[in-house]
Amino acid sequence: KMSHVDLSHNSLTCDSIASVSHFKGIYLNLAANSINIIPPHLLPILSQQSTINFSHNPLDCTCSNIHFLT
């Protein structure tokens, strides 16, 4: 059973995150990509993972990410 998926350093954007919707309960490494916004419709997908690493992404700390930040 897969428990760790490393997609770091792949220039992924927020549109790319939907492609991981079939993974559940994994450690998802999305570090060092180009993810700046987490759309609200992706939060249920992301909440199914055990851990997600978003470090070194240019995440906006604005109202566009309010659902993710809260």
C-alpha positions in Angstrom: 0.0 0.0 0.0 1.4 3.4 -1.0 1.9 5.7 2.0 4.1 8.5 0.7 3.9 10.4 -2.6 6.6 13.0 -3.3 5.6 15.5 -6.0 8.0 18.2 -4.8 9.9 20.3 -7.3 7.5 19.8 -10.2 6.2 23.3 -10.9 2.7 22.1 -9.9 -0.1 24.7 -9.6 -3.4 24.7 -7.8 -5.0 23.2 -10.9 -2.7 20.2 -10.5 -3.8 19.3 -7.0 -7.1 17.8 -8.2 -5.1 15.0 -9.8 -4.3 13.5 -6.4 -8.0 13.0 -5.5 -7.7 9.2 -5.7 -5.1 9.1 -2.9 -6.4 8.8 0.6 -4.5 8.7 4.0 -1.0 9.3 2.6 1.9 11.7 3.2 1.6 14.0 0.3 4.7 16.1 -0.4 3.9 19.1 -2.6 6.8 21.2 -1.4 8.6 23.6 -3.7 6.0 23.9 -6.4 4.1 26.9 -7.7 0.9 26.5 -5.6 -0.4 29.9 -4.6 -4.1 29.3 -4.0 -6.0 26.3 -2.5 -9.5 26.5 -4.1 -12.3 25.7 -1.6 -13.5 22.8 -3.7 -10.2 21.0 -3.2 -10.3 21.1 0.6 -12.3 17.9 1.0 -9.7 16.1 -1.2 -6.8 17.5 0.8 -8.5 16.7 4.1 -8.4 13.0 3.3 -4.6 12.9 3.5 -2.6 12.1 6.6 -0.1 14.9 6.1 0.5 17.4 3.3 3.7 19.4 2.9 3.2 22.8 1.2 6.5 24.3 2.3 8.3 26.6 -0.2 5.2 27.3 -2.2 4.2 30.9 -2.9 0.9 30.6 -1.0 -1.1 33.8 -0.9 -2.0 35.0 2.6 -5.1 36.8 1.3 -8.8 36.4 1.2 -8.4 34.0 -1.8 -7.1 31.4 0.7 -9.4 32.2 3.6 -11.1 28.7 3.5 -7.7 27.0 3.5 -6.2 29.2 6.2 -9.1 28.8 8.6 
